[in-house]
Each structure stands twice: as C-alpha cells, then as structure tokens.
Amino acid sequence: MSWRYALLTDRYSSSIGDRYSPHYYQSPSRLETSEQTTGRQLQRVLHYSMAPCRTLPGLRRAECAIHDVDCDEVYPGIYIGDAAAAKNKTYLRMMGITHVLNAAEGCRYGQVDTGHSYYRDMPSIRYMGFPMIDAPTTDISRYFYVAAKFIDSAISSGGKILVHCLVGMSRSATCVLAYLMICRKMSAVDAIRTVRMRREIRPNDGFLQQLADLDMELKRKNLYPY
C-alpha cells in the first residue's frame, strides 16, 4: 500500500506559517525556563547537545557500512537515513522497515526520486512523500501534523519507519522532531536532545524557527505535560 500526501486541505496542517527572524542571545541557563521558544535557542541546543559516537554497539553501524547507507534508529521504531538507505531495498528488508517517509520527494537537485512506484515490488511498505527542498524559506510546518500522523500509524501498528531526505540531517530530522513534539509530548528542546543522542542532525535555521513556533503553539494548547 502506498501513501502520497497532496496538499489539498489544511486538515492536518498547523497555523505556524513560514517565518524566520533572528532573535536575541540567551544564555544556556535560560533555555529551560524561558517562556518564549525561539529558533536561536534551538540552534544553541543543537550546538551543545550530545552528538552520537558512531562506534558504539547497538547503532547498527556495521550493517550501514556493509550496505553503504547512513541510517540510525533515533527512537524505538523510527529511523532517520539518507537517500542510499531509502533506495537500498535489501537493507530495508533486512531492517524490517514497513513505512517510508520521503521528506525530499522529487527530481530536482537535492531531492530523492523514489515515489510510491519505486516500492511497488515491496507490498509490505507504505509510502508517503513530501516535495520539499532544504531551504530556510521552505514551509515545512504544513507537513508537521500529517507527518506525525503517518509516523504514529507506523509505530502504533508495530512497524518500523524510515524517515529520509537526501542526507538525513535537515528535512527528515525536522519531521521526526515534530512527531516527538506532537505525539510524544516532548518539548522542542527535549526532542532535539533525544534525537541528537543517536544521530547527527542539522535542521536549517528556518526549520528550527518553525519548530520553535510549533513548540509555542503546543504550549498554548496545553498539550505538554508541564
């Protein structure tokens, strides 16, 4: 079964919008207590949070090296990877991947040209694709809720999902962070730290600001347990 998301309605989209502007510096001691989440704060969290050690056991680096892919399990059942991981069907079968979310679908430079037809010979895989480029001006927030819904459907059914873009650092990571915030009730800071413990990620500045806006939206709706 294949899923393809067409932006026909805003049913699952948020009202965050495509906004990015510089914000004043705040010291690390204020990151946890500040009422206003900003993209600049999330940049600092990325910079100072723990990066993964690629030689640690349990990160499946041996399998990645054998299949020449870059992929890590960043949360139970959720893998972030690159285009090579998405295109390597032998690797996907070996890992037991049941869902694929392509956050860079398309044929332009910086995109990955798989699509639902690419997995036609793998009926066990459900596919969804977002035609995005990795640029600060890209409105990735419009996909936050539909991505979270798709990822959650994979996890709740006992499956495993690969969320990928071209190199697995910006677009795909942003979608996974949004899922952790929306469905797992993590703050943006906690979500970044959770993923950064297992993979090097670098959402662009515009994406970080949109995650900060999502963080504030969820706080206003009292969806966080604090």
PAMAR-868233 format. One record per residue (C-alpha): x, y, z; residue in three letters; residue number from 0. Coordinates in Angstrom, 3 decimals. Each point is the difference from the previous one (the first is absolute). Example, Ala and Ser with C-alpha at 12.3 -4.5 7.8 and 13.67 -1.06 7.14 Angstrom:
+----------+----------+----------+------+-----+
!       px !       py !       pz ! type ! seq !
+----------+----------+----------+------+-----+
!   12.300 !   -4.500 !    7.800 !  Ala !   0 !
!    1.370 !    3.440 !   -0.660 !  Ser !   1 !
+----------+----------+----------+------+-----+
This chain:
+----------+----------+----------+------+-----+
!       px !       py !       pz ! type ! seq !
+----------+----------+----------+------+-----+
!    0.000 !    0.000 !    0.000 !  Met !   0 !
!    1.368 !    3.451 !   -0.836 !  Ser !   1 !
!   -0.838 !    3.372 !    1.457 !  Trp !   2 !
!    0.616 !    3.271 !   -1.737 !  Arg !   3 !
!   -0.828 !    3.268 !    1.625 !  Tyr !   4 !
!   -1.484 !    2.720 !   -2.175 !  Ala !   5 !
!   -0.431 !    3.378 !    1.624 !  Leu !   6 !
!   -3.672 !    0.391 !   -0.839 !  Leu !   7 !
!   -1.269 !    0.961 !    3.434 !  Thr !   8 !
!    1.409 !    1.287 !    3.251 !  Asp !   9 !
!   -1.742 !   -2.664 !    2.046 !  Arg !  10 !
!    3.210 !   -1.277 !    1.558 !  Tyr !  11 !
!    2.085 !    3.137 !   -0.419 !  Ser !  12 !
!    0.756 !    2.528 !    2.676 !  Ser !  13 !
!   -0.293 !    3.733 !   -0.136 !  Ser !  14 !
!    3.681 !    0.506 !    0.556 !  Ile !  15 !
!    0.902 !    1.460 !   -3.376 !  Gly !  16 !
!    3.353 !    0.617 !   -1.627 !  Asp !  17 !
!    1.717 !    2.440 !    2.321 !  Arg !  18 !
!    3.587 !    0.466 !    1.005 !  Tyr !  19 !
!    1.613 !    3.000 !    1.620 !  Ser !  20 !
!    3.097 !    0.413 !    2.170 !  Pro !  21 !
!   -0.502 !    0.093 !    3.760 !  His !  22 !
!    2.122 !    1.318 !    2.811 !  Tyr !  23 !
!    2.597 !   -2.123 !    1.745 !  Tyr !  24 !
!   -1.036 !   -1.891 !    3.115 !  Gln !  25 !
!    2.388 !   -1.806 !    2.317 !  Ser !  26 !
!   -0.330 !   -3.784 !    0.458 !  Pro !  27 !
!   -1.363 !    0.494 !    3.505 !  Ser !  28 !
!   -3.060 !    1.688 !   -1.441 !  Arg !  29 !
!   -0.765 !   -2.643 !   -2.597 !  Leu !  30 !
!   -2.026 !   -2.154 !    2.373 !  Glu !  31 !
!   -1.996 !    2.790 !    1.615 !  Thr !  32 !
!   -0.679 !    2.458 !   -2.789 !  Ser !  33 !
!   -3.676 !    0.261 !   -0.862 !  Glu !  34 !
!    0.755 !    0.944 !   -3.595 !  Gln !  35 !
!    1.563 !   -2.703 !   -2.161 !  Thr !  36 !
!    2.127 !    1.403 !   -2.827 !  Thr !  37 !
!    1.916 !   -1.413 !   -2.903 !  Gly !  38 !
!    3.185 !    1.477 !    1.439 !  Arg !  39 !
!   -0.484 !   -1.975 !    3.188 !  Gln !  40 !
!   -0.449 !   -3.223 !   -1.938 !  Leu !  41 !
!    3.167 !    0.758 !   -1.945 !  Gln !  42 !
!    1.895 !    0.148 !    3.286 !  Arg !  43 !
!   -1.582 !   -3.250 !    1.191 !  Val !  44 !
!    1.182 !   -1.680 !   -3.200 !  Leu !  45 !
!    3.468 !    1.417 !    0.454 !  His !  46 !
!    0.440 !   -1.064 !    3.620 !  Tyr !  47 !
!   -1.975 !   -3.245 !    0.142 !  Ser !  48 !
!    1.708 !   -3.388 !   -0.091 !  Met !  49 !
!    0.989 !   -1.306 !   -3.405 !  Ala !  50 !
!    0.048 !   -3.760 !   -0.645 !  Pro !  51 !
!    3.114 !   -2.121 !    0.005 !  Cys !  52 !
!   -0.224 !   -2.016 !   -3.190 !  Arg !  53 !
!    2.074 !   -2.885 !    1.377 !  Thr !  54 !
!   -2.362 !   -0.862 !    2.866 !  Leu !  55 !
!   -1.669 !   -3.433 !   -0.236 !  Pro !  56 !
!   -3.714 !   -0.092 !   -0.613 !  Gly !  57 !
!   -0.046 !    2.790 !   -2.577 !  Leu !  58 !
!    0.121 !   -2.488 !   -2.892 !  Arg !  59 !
!    3.005 !    1.706 !   -1.544 !  Arg !  60 !
!    1.385 !   -3.346 !   -1.214 !  Ala !  61 !
!   -3.125 !   -0.598 !   -2.082 !  Glu !  62 !
!    0.182 !    3.554 !   -1.319 !  Cys !  63 !
!    3.606 !   -0.455 !   -1.066 !  Ala !  64 !
!   -0.746 !   -3.285 !   -1.760 !  Ile !  65 !
!   -2.885 !    1.508 !   -1.961 !  His !  66 !
!    1.654 !    3.421 !   -0.471 !  Asp !  67 !
!   -2.839 !    1.919 !    1.633 !  Val !  68 !
!   -0.231 !    2.589 !    2.779 !  Asp !  69 !
!   -2.877 !   -0.863 !    2.329 !  Cys !  70 !
!   -0.635 !    0.042 !    3.767 !  Asp !  71 !
!   -2.862 !   -0.995 !    2.283 !  Glu !  72 !
!   -0.688 !    3.238 !    1.862 !  Val !  73 !
!   -3.104 !   -1.140 !    1.892 !  Tyr !  74 !
!   -1.495 !   -3.497 !    0.351 !  Pro !  75 !
!   -1.206 !   -0.956 !   -3.473 !  Gly !  76 !
!    1.049 !    3.298 !   -1.627 !  Ile !  77 !
!    3.037 !    0.179 !   -2.279 !  Tyr !  78 !
!    1.477 !    3.091 !   -1.610 !  Ile !  79 !
!    2.077 !   -0.662 !   -3.089 !  Gly !  80 !
!    1.310 !    1.237 !   -3.309 !  Asp !  81 !
!   -1.024 !   -0.599 !   -3.606 !  Ala !  82 !
!    2.201 !   -3.088 !   -0.234 !  Ala !  83 !
!   -1.883 !   -1.617 !    2.885 !  Ala !  84 !
!   -3.342 !    0.764 !   -1.640 !  Ala !  85 !
!    1.073 !   -1.492 !   -3.326 !  Lys !  86 !
!    1.641 !   -3.138 !    1.386 !  Asn !  87 !
!   -2.855 !   -2.484 !    0.079 !  Lys !  88 !
!    2.200 !   -2.793 !    1.354 !  Thr !  89 !
!    0.870 !    2.204 !    2.968 !  Tyr !  90 !
!   -3.639 !    0.965 !    0.559 !  Leu !  91 !
!   -1.055 !   -3.654 !    0.056 !  Arg !  92 !
!    2.821 !   -0.923 !    2.343 !  Met !  93 !
!   -0.963 !    2.803 !    2.410 !  Met !  94 !
!   -3.698 !   -0.896 !   -0.138 !  Gly !  95 !
!   -1.088 !    3.433 !   -1.223 !  Ile !  96 !
!   -3.764 !    0.145 !   -0.559 !  Thr !  97 !
!   -0.466 !    3.727 !   -0.709 !  His !  98 !
!    2.062 !    2.534 !   -1.945 !  Val !  99 !
!   -0.410 !    3.769 !    0.299 !  Leu ! 100 !
!    1.916 !    1.895 !   -2.683 !  Asn ! 101 !
!    0.404 !    3.607 !    1.137 !  Ala ! 102 !
!    1.753 !    0.935 !   -3.247 !  Ala ! 103 !
!   -2.128 !   -1.548 !   -2.738 !  Glu ! 104 !
!    0.688 !    1.230 !   -3.502 !  Gly ! 105 !
!    2.483 !    0.102 !   -2.847 !  Cys ! 106 !
!    1.595 !    3.373 !    0.683 !  Arg ! 107 !
!    3.484 !    0.457 !    1.412 !  Tyr ! 108 !
!    0.009 !   -0.993 !    3.668 !  Gly ! 109 !
!   -3.091 !   -2.197 !   -0.319 !  Gln ! 110 !
!   -0.451 !   -3.770 !   -0.093 !  Val ! 111 !
!   -1.897 !   -1.446 !   -2.966 !  Asp ! 112 !
!   -1.569 !   -3.095 !    1.492 !  Thr ! 113 !
!   -3.770 !    0.433 !    0.246 !  Gly ! 114 !
!   -2.597 !   -2.667 !    0.747 !  His ! 115 !
!    0.752 !   -1.849 !   -3.248 !  Ser ! 116 !
!    3.566 !   -0.643 !    1.147 !  Tyr ! 117 !
!   -1.291 !   -2.351 !    2.712 !  Tyr ! 118 !
!   -2.588 !   -1.725 !   -2.178 !  Arg ! 119 !
!    1.848 !   -3.312 !    0.366 !  Asp ! 120 !
!   -0.045 !    0.388 !    3.800 !  Met ! 121 !
!   -3.720 !   -0.220 !    0.883 !  Pro ! 122 !
!    0.782 !   -0.008 !    3.713 !  Ser ! 123 !
!    1.248 !    3.606 !   -0.172 !  Ile ! 124 !
!   -2.291 !    2.985 !    0.348 !  Arg ! 125 !
!    1.370 !    3.181 !   -1.557 !  Tyr ! 126 !
!   -0.542 !    3.710 !    0.408 !  Met ! 127 !
!    1.910 !    2.799 !   -1.727 !  Gly ! 128 !
!    0.364 !    3.762 !    0.519 !  Phe ! 129 !
!    1.395 !    2.039 !   -2.931 !  Pro ! 130 !
!    2.301 !    2.288 !    1.996 !  Met ! 131 !
!    3.386 !    1.610 !   -0.493 !  Ile ! 132 !
!    2.382 !    0.644 !    2.881 !  Asp ! 133 !
!   -0.260 !    3.773 !    0.248 !  Ala ! 134 !
!   -0.820 !    2.308 !    2.948 !  Pro ! 135 !
!   -2.892 !    1.453 !   -2.006 !  Thr ! 136 !
!   -1.690 !   -3.398 !   -0.491 !  Thr ! 137 !
!   -3.234 !   -0.260 !    1.989 !  Asp ! 138 !
!    0.574 !   -3.410 !    1.573 !  Ile ! 139 !
!   -2.534 !    0.802 !    2.734 !  Ser ! 140 !
!   -2.856 !   -0.825 !   -2.367 !  Arg ! 141 !
!    1.113 !   -3.632 !    0.186 !  Tyr ! 142 !
!    0.516 !   -0.238 !    3.763 !  Phe ! 143 !
!   -3.345 !   -1.537 !    0.907 !  Tyr ! 144 !
!   -0.377 !   -2.310 !   -2.982 !  Val ! 145 !
!    3.582 !   -1.239 !    0.509 !  Ala ! 146 !
!   -0.698 !   -0.600 !    3.687 !  Ala ! 147 !
!   -3.170 !   -1.903 !   -0.875 !  Lys ! 148 !
!    1.828 !   -2.206 !   -2.514 !  Phe ! 149 !
!    2.910 !   -0.716 !    2.350 !  Ile ! 150 !
!   -2.380 !   -0.746 !    2.846 !  Asp ! 151 !
!   -1.985 !   -2.413 !   -2.177 !  Ser ! 152 !
!    3.214 !   -1.907 !   -0.687 !  Ala ! 153 !
!    1.032 !   -0.214 !    3.651 !  Ile ! 154 !
!   -3.453 !   -0.765 !    1.382 !  Ser ! 155 !
!   -0.366 !   -2.907 !   -2.445 !  Ser ! 156 !
!    3.263 !   -1.532 !    1.190 !  Gly ! 157 !
!    1.903 !    0.974 !   -3.127 !  Gly ! 158 !
!    3.236 !    1.831 !   -0.696 !  Lys ! 159 !
!    0.260 !    3.202 !   -1.996 !  Ile ! 160 !
!    2.861 !    1.514 !   -1.955 !  Leu ! 161 !
!   -0.232 !    3.783 !   -0.191 !  Val ! 162 !
!    2.519 !    1.272 !   -2.523 !  His ! 163 !
!    1.035 !    2.887 !   -2.174 !  Cys ! 164 !
!    3.215 !    0.315 !   -1.998 !  Leu ! 165 !
!    2.540 !   -0.296 !    2.829 !  Val ! 166 !
!   -2.305 !   -0.532 !    2.983 !  Gly ! 167 !
!    0.856 !    3.108 !    1.965 !  Met ! 168 !
!   -2.476 !    2.825 !   -0.634 !  Ser ! 169 !
!   -3.382 !   -0.735 !   -1.596 !  Arg ! 170 !
!   -0.369 !   -3.539 !    1.322 !  Ser ! 171 !
!    1.277 !    0.955 !    3.452 !  Ala ! 172 !
!   -2.466 !    2.885 !    0.196 !  Thr ! 173 !
!   -2.922 !   -2.322 !   -0.770 !  Cys ! 174 !
!    1.089 !   -2.420 !    2.731 !  Val ! 175 !
!    0.432 !    2.847 !    2.502 !  Leu ! 176 !
!   -3.518 !    1.210 !   -0.782 !  Ala ! 177 !
!   -1.334 !   -3.518 !    0.605 !  Tyr ! 178 !
!    1.706 !   -0.212 !    3.395 !  Leu ! 179 !
!   -1.494 !    3.360 !    0.948 !  Met ! 180 !
!   -3.526 !   -0.652 !   -1.254 !  Ile ! 181 !
!   -0.462 !   -3.678 !    0.847 !  Cys ! 182 !
!    2.528 !   -0.617 !    2.780 !  Arg ! 183 !
!   -0.611 !    3.327 !    1.766 !  Lys ! 184 !
!    3.673 !    0.982 !    0.007 !  Met ! 185 !
!    1.089 !    3.599 !    0.002 !  Ser ! 186 !
!    2.116 !    1.092 !   -2.964 !  Ala ! 187 !
!    3.086 !   -0.048 !    2.231 !  Val ! 188 !
!   -0.683 !   -3.527 !    1.269 !  Asp ! 189 !
!   -0.742 !   -1.268 !   -3.507 !  Ala ! 190 !
!    3.272 !    1.387 !   -1.358 !  Ile ! 191 !
!    1.994 !   -1.485 !    2.854 !  Arg ! 192 !
!   -1.704 !   -3.375 !   -0.426 !  Thr ! 193 !
!    0.857 !   -0.229 !   -3.692 !  Val ! 194 !
!    3.477 !    1.510 !    0.375 !  Arg ! 195 !
!    1.005 !   -2.771 !    2.373 !  Met ! 196 !
!   -0.313 !   -2.424 !   -2.910 !  Arg ! 197 !
!    0.689 !    1.978 !   -3.154 !  Arg ! 198 !
!    1.654 !    3.163 !   -1.228 !  Glu ! 199 !
!   -2.788 !    2.290 !   -1.240 !  Ile ! 200 !
!    0.052 !    3.554 !   -1.324 !  Arg ! 201 !
!   -3.412 !    1.484 !   -0.856 !  Pro ! 202 !
!    0.488 !    3.312 !   -1.765 !  Asn ! 203 !
!   -0.750 !    3.243 !    1.818 !  Asp ! 204 !
!   -3.431 !    0.404 !   -1.567 !  Gly ! 205 !
!   -1.052 !   -3.491 !    1.058 !  Phe ! 206 !
!    1.211 !    0.637 !    3.552 !  Leu ! 207 !
!   -2.105 !    3.143 !    0.183 !  Gln ! 208 !
!   -3.052 !   -1.898 !   -1.221 !  Gln ! 209 !
!    0.643 !   -2.655 !    2.666 !  Leu ! 210 !
!    0.227 !    2.803 !    2.557 !  Ala ! 211 !
!   -3.357 !    1.309 !   -1.226 !  Asp ! 212 !
!   -1.457 !   -3.510 !    0.322 !  Leu ! 213 !
!    1.381 !   -0.177 !    3.527 !  Asp ! 214 !
!   -1.780 !    3.221 !    0.915 !  Met ! 215 !
!   -3.222 !   -1.161 !   -1.667 !  Glu ! 216 !
!   -0.015 !   -3.242 !    1.991 !  Leu ! 217 !
!    0.693 !    1.911 !    3.203 !  Lys ! 218 !
!   -2.930 !    2.320 !   -0.664 !  Arg ! 219 !
!   -2.242 !   -3.017 !   -0.553 !  Lys ! 220 !
!    1.272 !   -1.512 !    3.274 !  Asn ! 221 !
!    1.051 !   -3.165 !   -1.785 !  Leu ! 222 !
!    3.242 !   -0.316 !    1.924 !  Tyr ! 223 !
!   -0.068 !   -1.757 !    3.394 !  Pro ! 224 !
!    1.485 !    3.027 !    1.794 !  Tyr ! 225 !
+----------+----------+----------+------+-----+
